[in-house]
Amino acid sequence: MGFHRRLAPSGFDRGAGAAACLLSAATAVLGALPAAPAAAAPHEGTRAEVDRLYAQAEKATEAYNKADERADALRRRLGDSQDLVARQQARVNDMRRELGSLAGAQYRAGGIDPSLALLFSDDPADYLDRASVLDRITAHQAGQLRDVQEAMRELTQNRAEAARELTELDKSRKAVAAHKRTVEQKLARARRLLNSLPSAERAAFGRADRSERADLPVPGGGGEAASGRSASAVAAVRSALGRPYVWGANGPTGFDCSGLMQWSYAQAGVHLPRTSQEQRYAGRQIPLSQARPGDLVVYRADASHVAMYVGNGQVVHAPYPGAPVRYDPVGMMPVSSVTRV
């Protein structure tokens, strides 16, 4: 009967078998060890720090905008108060002059005792007529004196109010300067960090947050056309595409995030507040899933960034220094609210 003879292993086969045994043993040992942590992408920490600095700078920019807007309002109020004080001072001066003229007339006409004047008068009837005029002058003078006293009281109050407004304006100016320093420091550090990256890494630093969230629902009205003032605002925000981010600016040549929204809606005849925190409450809040073109999308828990939804899952916004006004996905960073103006 036939049979198959088992061939003796060659040297190569014996080596391969030994290697296989060693590999199996090594695999068993390595399998029992904890997995090594994945290596972090090069410069990932630097990019994250730049993101953090940009977010902090944007928050400080909104604080700067609010303080600057308050300073402008105080400057206007102070100017009005100073104009009022000047007008009141002129009125008081006129009243004082008139009061002095009446007092002089009374002295000149009534400097003699009335009974003696009547006794020696050649024409008692004429004296009585003049005495009647003096009585009227005295009554008018008393009324004028009361008017002067009231005007002086109002003048004093308005001067005190103007002084308070001047103090508040000084505080607001200092707040503006402090926020400005904070913004400039954050941006300077971010620029230094970006410059420390290789050119390829700097070129890849593209998105405002670089952490698009896939779990956010895309609004159902994605391609829905805007109408009325919303359509005008959308047209305006699109016309600003490519213009630079300039912190503290609200157009037309440069914008920060809330400045772009304010300017765009101003082109539609709608006044929006200056900051993203205030714009958050400039209309009716709706779910993101119901967003329509023209709605304001507010980002981060502190509402420090805002963009305009323009349909098809996209927003237009002013991202950060060095990045022009552009399109980005609505889920580019955590959404805190959506406002329909």
C-alpha positions in Angstrom: 0.0 0.0 0.0 1.2 3.4 -0.6 2.4 5.9 2.1 3.6 9.4 2.4 7.0 9.9 3.9 7.3 12.9 6.2 10.2 15.0 5.1 12.7 16.1 7.6 12.5 19.9 8.2 15.1 21.9 6.4 17.2 24.5 8.2 15.0 27.3 7.0 11.8 25.5 8.2 13.4 24.9 11.6 14.3 28.6 11.8 10.9 29.7 10.8 9.3 27.4 13.4 11.5 28.8 16.1 10.7 32.3 15.1 7.0 31.5 15.1 7.3 30.2 18.6 9.2 33.2 19.8 6.6 35.5 18.1 3.8 33.7 19.8 5.5 33.9 23.1 6.2 37.6 22.6 2.6 38.3 21.5 1.3 36.6 24.6 3.5 38.6 26.9 2.8 41.9 25.1 -0.9 41.2 25.1 -0.8 41.1 28.9 0.8 44.5 29.1 -1.3 47.8 29.1 -1.5 49.5 25.7 0.8 52.4 25.2 -1.0 55.8 25.0 -1.3 57.2 21.5 1.2 59.8 20.7 -0.2 63.3 20.6 -0.1 65.0 17.2 2.8 67.4 16.8 2.1 70.9 18.0 -1.5 69.9 19.0 -1.0 71.6 22.4 0.2 74.8 20.8 -2.9 74.9 18.5 -5.1 74.3 21.5 -3.5 77.1 23.4 -3.9 79.5 20.5 -7.6 78.5 20.3 -7.9 79.2 24.1 -6.2 82.6 23.7 -8.4 83.6 20.8 -11.5 82.7 22.8 -10.3 84.7 25.8 -9.4 87.6 23.5 -12.9 87.5 21.9 -14.5 87.6 25.4 -12.3 90.6 26.3 -13.2 92.2 23.0 -16.9 92.0 23.8 -16.2 93.5 27.2 -14.3 96.2 25.5 -17.2 96.9 23.1 -19.6 97.1 26.0 -17.4 99.5 28.0 -16.7 101.6 24.9 -20.4 101.8 24.1 -21.1 102.9 27.7 -18.4 105.5 27.5 -19.9 106.9 24.3 -23.3 107.1 26.0 -21.8 108.8 29.0 -20.0 111.3 26.7 -23.3 112.2 25.0 -25.1 112.5 28.4 -22.3 114.6 29.8 -22.3 116.9 26.8 -26.1 117.3 27.2 -25.7 118.1 30.9 -23.0 120.6 30.3 -25.1 122.4 27.6 -28.0 122.5 30.1 -25.8 123.9 32.9 -24.5 126.6 30.5 -28.1 127.5 29.5 -29.2 127.6 33.1 -26.2 129.7 34.1 -27.0 132.2 31.4 -30.7 132.3 32.6 -29.6 132.9 36.2 -27.3 135.7 35.1 -30.1 137.4 33.2 -32.5 137.0 36.1 -29.9 138.5 38.5 -29.4 141.5 36.2 -33.2 142.0 36.0 -33.5 141.7 39.7 -30.8 144.3 40.3 -32.5 146.7 37.9 -35.8 146.4 39.8 -34.0 146.9 43.1 -32.3 150.0 41.8 -35.6 151.4 40.5 -37.3 150.8 43.8 -34.5 152.5 45.7 -34.6 155.5 43.4 -38.4 155.9 43.4 -39.0 155.1 47.1 -36.0 156.4 49.0 -38.2 158.8 51.1 -40.6 157.9 53.9 -44.0 157.4 52.2 -45.9 159.5 54.7 -43.6 162.5 54.3 -43.6 162.1 50.6 -47.3 162.2 50.6 -47.3 165.2 52.9 -44.9 167.3 50.8 -46.1 166.2 47.5 -47.5 168.9 45.2 -49.7 166.3 43.6 -50.8 163.6 46.1 -52.7 161.8 43.4 -49.5 161.5 41.4 -47.6 160.1 44.4 -50.3 157.5 45.0 -50.0 156.5 41.4 -46.3 156.1 41.8 -46.7 154.2 45.1 -49.0 151.8 43.4 -46.3 151.2 40.7 -43.8 150.6 43.5 -46.0 148.0 45.1 -46.3 146.2 41.8 -42.5 146.4 41.3 -42.0 144.9 44.8 -44.4 142.0 44.1 -42.7 141.4 40.8 -39.3 141.6 42.4 -40.4 139.0 45.0 -41.5 136.6 42.3 -38.3 137.1 40.4 -36.3 136.4 43.5 -38.2 133.1 43.9 -37.5 132.3 40.3 -33.8 133.0 40.7 -33.7 130.7 43.8 -35.4 127.9 41.9 -33.1 128.3 39.0 -30.1 128.3 41.2 -31.3 125.1 42.9 -31.7 123.4 39.5 -28.4 124.6 38.4 -26.7 123.2 41.4 -28.4 119.8 40.9 -27.4 119.6 37.3 -23.9 120.6 38.0 -23.7 117.7 40.6 -25.2 115.3 38.0 -22.7 116.4 35.4 -19.9 115.9 37.9 -21.2 112.3 38.6 -21.3 111.6 34.9 -17.8 112.8 34.5 -16.6 110.5 37.2 -18.5 107.6 35.6 -17.0 108.4 32.2 -13.5 108.4 33.8 -14.2 104.9 35.2 -15.6 103.7 31.9 -12.5 105.0 30.0 -10.3 103.1 32.4 -12.3 99.9 31.9 -12.0 100.4 28.1 -8.2 100.7 28.5 -8.0 97.7 30.7 -10.0 95.5 28.3 -7.9 96.8 25.4 -4.7 95.8 27.2 -6.2 92.3 27.9 -7.1 91.8 24.2 -3.8 93.0 22.9 -1.9 90.8 25.4 -3.9 87.7 24.4 -3.6 88.3 20.7 0.2 89.0 21.0 0.7 85.7 22.8 -1.4 83.9 20.2 0.6 85.4 17.4 3.9 84.4 19.0 2.6 80.8 19.4 1.4 80.7 15.8 4.8 82.0 14.6 6.5 79.2 16.5 4.7 76.6 14.4 6.2 75.2 11.2 4.8 76.9 8.1 2.7 73.9 7.2 1.1 73.8 10.7 0.4 77.5 10.4 -1.3 77.0 7.1 -3.4 74.2 8.5 -4.6 76.5 11.3 -7.8 77.2 9.5 -11.0 77.0 11.4 -12.3 79.2 14.2 -12.6 76.3 16.6 -11.4 73.3 14.6 -13.7 71.1 16.6 -16.9 70.8 14.5 -19.5 68.9 16.4 -21.1 66.1 14.5 -23.9 65.7 17.1 -25.5 69.0 16.3 -28.7 68.8 14.3 -28.5 70.6 10.9 -31.4 73.1 10.7 -34.3 71.7 8.8 -34.8 74.9 6.7 -31.3 74.5 5.2 -32.0 75.9 1.8 -34.9 78.0 2.8 -34.7 81.6 1.4 -34.8 84.5 3.8 -37.4 87.3 3.3 -37.8 90.9 4.3 -35.2 92.3 6.7 -33.6 88.9 7.2 -32.9 88.7 3.5 -31.4 92.2 3.5 -29.2 91.2 6.5 -28.1 88.0 4.8 -27.2 89.9 1.6 -25.2 92.4 3.7 -23.3 89.8 5.6 -22.4 88.0 2.4 -21.2 91.3 0.9 -18.7 91.4 3.8 -17.1 88.1 2.9 -13.3 88.5 2.7 -13.1 91.6 4.8 -10.7 91.4 7.7 -11.4 90.7 11.3 -10.6 93.8 13.3 -11.3 93.6 17.0 -13.6 96.4 18.3 -14.7 97.3 14.7 -18.2 97.3 13.3 -17.5 98.0 9.7 -17.6 98.7 6.9 -14.0 97.9 6.2 -13.4 95.5 9.1 -15.4 93.7 11.8 -15.3 91.7 14.9 -18.0 89.0 15.4 -20.8 91.2 16.9 -19.8 94.2 14.9 -20.5 92.2 11.7 -24.0 91.3 13.0 -24.7 94.9 14.0 -23.6 96.3 10.7 -25.4 93.7 8.6 -28.7 94.3 10.3 -28.2 98.0 10.2 -28.2 97.7 6.4 -31.7 96.2 6.8 -32.8 99.1 8.9 -32.6 97.2 12.2 -30.6 98.3 15.2 -28.9 95.6 17.1 -27.0 96.0 20.4 -23.2 96.1 20.2 -22.2 92.9 22.0 -22.8 89.3 21.3 -24.2 88.9 24.9 -26.8 91.6 24.2 -27.5 90.4 20.7 -28.4 87.0 22.2 -31.6 88.7 23.6 -32.3 91.0 20.7 -35.2 88.7 19.5 -36.9 85.4 20.1 -34.8 82.4 20.9 -35.5 79.3 18.9 -34.1 75.7 18.7 -31.1 75.3 16.3 -33.2 72.7 14.4 -35.6 75.5 13.4 -32.9 78.1 12.3 -33.6 80.1 9.2 -31.3 82.4 7.2 -30.8 85.6 9.1 -31.0 84.1 12.5 -28.1 84.8 14.9 -26.2 81.8 16.2 -24.5 82.5 19.5 -21.6 80.3 20.6 -20.0 79.2 23.9 -21.6 79.3 27.3 -20.5 82.9 27.8 -22.0 84.0 24.5 -18.7 85.5 23.4 -19.1 84.7 19.7 -21.9 85.2 17.3 -22.5 84.4 13.6 -25.4 84.6 11.1 -27.1 81.5 9.8 -27.3 81.7 6.0 -28.8 78.3 5.2 -27.5 74.8 4.1 -25.9 74.2 7.5 -23.6 77.2 7.2 -23.0 80.5 9.0 -21.1 83.7 8.0 -18.9 85.2 10.7 -15.8 87.1 11.6 -13.7 84.4 13.1 -10.5 85.9 14.7 -7.6 88.1 13.8 -5.9 87.0 10.6 -9.0 85.2 9.4 -11.4 87.2 7.1 -15.2 87.1 7.2 -16.1 83.7 5.8 -18.4 80.7 5.7 -18.1 77.9 8.3 -20.3 75.0 9.4 -23.0 76.0 12.0 -21.5 73.3 14.3 -18.0 74.8 14.2 -18.1 75.3 18.0 -20.6 74.7 20.8 -23.9 76.6 20.1 -25.5 78.2 23.2 -28.5 79.8 21.5 -30.2 80.9 18.3 -32.0 84.2 18.1 -34.5 85.3 15.5 -34.4 89.1 15.2 
